[in-house]
Amino acid sequence: MENSSESQFTKRKLAPLFEAVGVALKQNQLDLNLADGINGNHGDHMVEVFQFATLAAEEKQDEGLAQAMQFTARELDTLTHNGSARMYASGLRQIGEQMLRRQVTLDELIAAVRGASKKEEKTAENRQDISTSRSGDVIKALLAGLAGWNQAEEGKMVSENPLDMGAMFEFGMAYLQAKQRNAERIDVLADAAASASPLGKIPHRHRSGLIAIRALLQAMQNP
């Protein structure tokens, strides 16, 4: 008998998720360019990042999640004219490393995101679904990846387990502040992730990060 928690996601691939992010960024490309008071091309760069990421993920669509993320990171590093590509390459590399360490699959990632995106009052009702998806391990992998990304962008040596008490405190504060700013759970999660990552340090990158992460989370909700 087929496992229902797996069969629900068996045809999902990483490339269409990146493609959905690219569509959302394309819709906001002009506004993001205008928000970039430095070079005025941030929207152009973000669209390029996810167009490139989609092609890279398609090339590795039959490999594991971590392998596809790390390959995409290497491909983004070739866009030497694009500072956002370098930053997202760093994030994909760190998160991919944590996914590999915990052997997280795309199916498990989607299941965990769907569980985390549900209303808090319904979480207990869905506890069995969340536990079968290894949700706790997946969330830890994501948070550890974000912590490693922060360390890398600060020029520090990334520790084997970057999810220390300091990082947990920062994530907790980012989440509480995001809850005060947003009504919808998916917006809270996107806001918290963008704010707790290196994207939160530059206003126009934080803005595009919100769009990108929300689009990614939304794409994971779709059947």
C-alpha positions in Angstrom: 0.0 0.0 0.0 1.5 3.4 -1.0 2.4 5.8 1.7 -0.1 8.7 1.4 2.4 11.2 2.9 4.8 10.4 0.1 2.5 9.9 -2.9 1.1 13.4 -2.4 4.4 14.9 -3.5 6.2 12.3 -5.6 6.0 14.3 -8.8 7.1 17.6 -7.3 10.4 19.1 -8.5 12.5 22.0 -7.3 12.6 23.8 -10.7 8.9 24.7 -10.8 9.2 26.1 -7.3 12.0 28.4 -8.4 10.0 29.2 -11.5 7.1 30.4 -9.4 9.4 32.7 -7.5 10.7 34.0 -10.8 7.2 34.8 -11.9 6.5 36.8 -8.7 9.7 38.7 -9.0 9.0 39.5 -12.7 5.7 41.0 -11.6 7.5 43.2 -9.1 10.6 43.9 -11.2 10.0 47.6 -11.9 9.1 48.3 -8.2 12.3 46.5 -7.0 14.4 48.5 -9.5 12.9 51.7 -8.1 13.5 50.5 -4.5 17.2 50.1 -5.3 18.7 53.5 -4.5 22.2 52.2 -5.3 22.2 50.8 -8.8 18.5 50.8 -9.8 18.7 47.3 -11.2 17.9 45.0 -8.2 14.6 43.8 -9.8 16.5 42.9 -13.0 19.1 41.0 -11.0 16.5 39.1 -9.0 14.6 38.0 -12.1 17.9 36.8 -13.6 18.8 34.9 -10.4 15.7 32.8 -10.4 15.6 32.3 -14.2 19.1 30.9 -13.8 18.2 28.9 -10.7 15.2 27.3 -12.5 17.4 26.1 -15.4 20.0 24.8 -13.0 17.5 22.9 -10.9 16.0 21.4 -14.1 19.4 20.0 -15.0 19.5 18.2 -11.6 15.8 17.4 -11.3 16.5 13.7 -10.9 19.0 14.1 -8.1 18.3 14.8 -4.4 17.2 18.2 -3.0 20.5 19.0 -1.4 22.4 18.1 -4.6 20.1 20.3 -6.7 20.5 23.2 -4.3 24.3 22.9 -4.2 24.5 22.7 -8.0 22.3 25.7 -8.4 24.6 27.6 -6.0 27.6 26.8 -8.1 25.8 28.0 -11.2 24.7 31.2 -9.6 28.3 31.9 -8.6 29.1 32.2 -12.3 26.9 35.4 -12.5 29.8 37.5 -11.3 28.1 40.8 -12.4 25.1 40.0 -10.1 25.6 40.6 -6.4 22.2 39.1 -5.5 23.2 35.9 -7.3 26.3 35.6 -5.1 24.2 36.1 -2.0 21.5 33.6 -3.0 24.3 31.1 -4.0 25.7 31.4 -0.4 22.2 30.8 1.1 21.5 27.8 -1.2 24.9 26.4 -0.4 24.4 26.6 3.4 20.8 25.4 3.4 21.7 22.6 1.0 24.5 21.5 3.3 22.1 21.2 6.2 19.6 19.3 4.0 22.3 16.9 3.0 23.5 16.4 6.6 19.9 15.5 7.7 19.0 13.7 4.4 16.0 15.9 3.9 14.0 15.2 0.7 11.9 17.7 -1.2 8.8 15.7 -0.2 9.7 16.2 3.4 10.5 19.9 3.0 7.1 20.5 1.3 5.3 18.6 4.0 7.0 20.5 6.7 6.3 23.9 5.1 2.6 22.9 4.7 2.4 22.0 8.3 4.2 25.2 9.5 1.9 27.3 7.2 -1.3 26.0 8.9 -3.1 28.1 11.4 -1.6 27.7 14.9 -4.9 26.6 16.3 -5.0 23.7 13.8 -1.5 22.5 14.4 -2.5 20.0 17.1 -5.1 18.4 14.8 -2.4 17.8 12.2 0.3 16.5 14.6 0.4 13.0 13.1 0.9 14.4 9.6 3.7 16.7 10.8 5.5 13.9 12.7 5.5 11.5 9.8 7.1 14.2 7.6 10.1 14.6 10.0 9.0 18.2 10.4 11.1 18.9 13.4 14.3 17.7 11.6 13.4 19.7 8.5 12.8 22.9 10.4 16.1 22.5 12.2 17.8 22.0 8.9 16.3 25.2 7.6 17.2 27.2 10.7 20.7 25.8 10.7 21.0 26.7 7.0 19.9 30.3 7.7 22.4 30.5 10.7 25.2 29.2 8.5 24.2 31.7 5.8 24.5 34.5 8.3 27.9 33.3 9.5 29.1 33.1 5.9 27.9 36.6 5.0 29.6 38.0 8.2 32.9 36.5 7.0 33.0 34.0 9.8 34.0 30.4 9.5 30.7 28.4 9.3 30.5 26.0 12.2 29.4 22.4 11.8 26.3 23.1 13.8 25.6 26.9 13.4 22.2 26.7 15.1 23.4 27.9 18.6 21.5 29.7 21.3 22.3 33.1 19.9 20.9 32.1 16.5 17.8 30.6 18.0 17.2 33.8 20.0 17.6 35.9 16.8 15.1 33.7 14.9 12.7 33.8 17.8 12.8 37.6 17.9 12.4 37.9 14.1 9.3 35.6 14.3 7.7 37.5 17.1 8.2 40.8 15.3 6.9 39.3 12.1 3.7 38.2 13.9 3.1 41.8 15.0 3.4 43.0 11.4 1.4 40.4 9.6 -2.0 38.7 9.8 -1.6 35.8 7.5 0.6 32.9 8.6 2.4 32.6 5.3 3.3 36.3 5.5 4.6 35.8 9.0 6.9 33.0 7.9 8.2 34.8 4.9 8.8 38.0 6.9 10.6 36.1 9.7 12.8 34.2 7.3 13.7 37.3 5.3 14.4 39.3 8.4 16.5 36.6 10.1 18.6 36.0 7.0 21.3 38.3 5.5 18.6 39.7 3.2 17.2 41.6 6.2 20.3 43.9 6.4 19.6 45.8 3.1 16.1 47.3 2.6 15.7 46.5 -1.1 17.0 42.9 -0.6 14.7 42.5 2.3 11.8 43.6 0.1 12.7 41.2 -2.7 13.3 38.4 -0.2 9.8 38.8 1.2 8.4 38.4 -2.3 10.7 35.5 -3.2 10.1 33.5 0.0 6.4 34.1 0.1 6.1 32.9 -3.6 8.2 29.8 -2.7 6.0 29.0 0.3 2.8 29.6 -1.7 4.1 27.3 -4.5 4.7 24.6 -1.9 1.0 24.9 -0.9 -0.3 24.1 -4.4 -1.1 20.5 -5.2 
